[in-house]
Amino acid sequence: MAKKRVALLCGGPSAEREVSLKGGAAVKKALLARGYEVEVFDPPGDLPKLASRVKEFDLAFLVLHGPGGEDGTIQGFLDSLGLPYQGAGVLGSALAMDKALSKILYRECGLKVPRAILLEKGSPFPEIPFYPLVVKPASQGSSVGISLVKGEEELAAALEEAFRFEERVLLEEYISGRELTVGILGEEPLPVVEIIPGEGHTFFDYQAKYVPGLTKEVCPAPLPAEISARVQEKALLAHKALKLRHYSRTDFILSADGEIFVLETNTIPGMTETSLLPLAARVAGLSFEDLVERLVHLALASCS
């Protein structure tokens, strides 16, 4: 059987470029180990080259994050070329990337979300009915531009930081509790991971996510079986509400009184050595190479 040829897309222009390149290197190593032929493309500069040579490849493997990678843009480009890829399509990518829209869909299917206010740059400043709160760009990932605001005196600086990345910012009620995340793979939930940020990190910010040793990740999370099952069920519900496919990873807060709040869903979860989806897959019995190959098979099956 001829080897499958994979166009590996990583890098890109977003604030998560460095993480994307690291994940791309890990995926490339796994694909080569499983006998695939791999060529790396770095959008947007390499996209004309991919378009001109598309018939040379069997599929694209996306390790892109943030705007241009997870928002449906690259997915639409690949759809127009007829090149299959893993993960959400145009609609699901766009819905999940927009944190304000995804909150509406979460609520519609019965999921609980923190209260939030959407603020556009230059618009009148609203009255804030809750503190502390989390200020975050409405369509970024990896905790880029995110700040925890404990009082009104900290708000201006947090907004300035968030508005550096885009014109729409979400002011979200901070829910104190245990940080959990659940991956979906092939429409089945993976084991629950608990995220315990290290000293000096109140929540799972960008540095805590990607600097090895700053955060403790426990999988399976030390939870009663009934709670774990509920969180997994909600992750699958979020996955379906956003019209996703193949895989995703949804973040939650388990409050002290046992309420489960959905924060957001990632459509192209990280694939670095500190990433959470590969950890959960490993606990479920899948090596990193197994996980990557499973995603290849899902991509190919979606176009058969």
Beta strands, then each sheet from edge to edge (+ up, - down):
strand 1: 5-10
strand 2: 37-41
strand 3: 59-63
strand 4: 116-120
strand 5: 133-137
strand 6: 147-149
strand 7: 168-173
strand 8: 177-185
strand 9: 188-189
strand 10: 193-197
strand 11: 215-218
strand 12: 247-255
strand 13: 260-266
sheet 1: 2+ 1+ 3+
sheet 2: 4+ 7- 5+ 6-
sheet 3: 9+ 8- 10+ 11-
sheet 4: 9+ 8- 12+ 13-
end
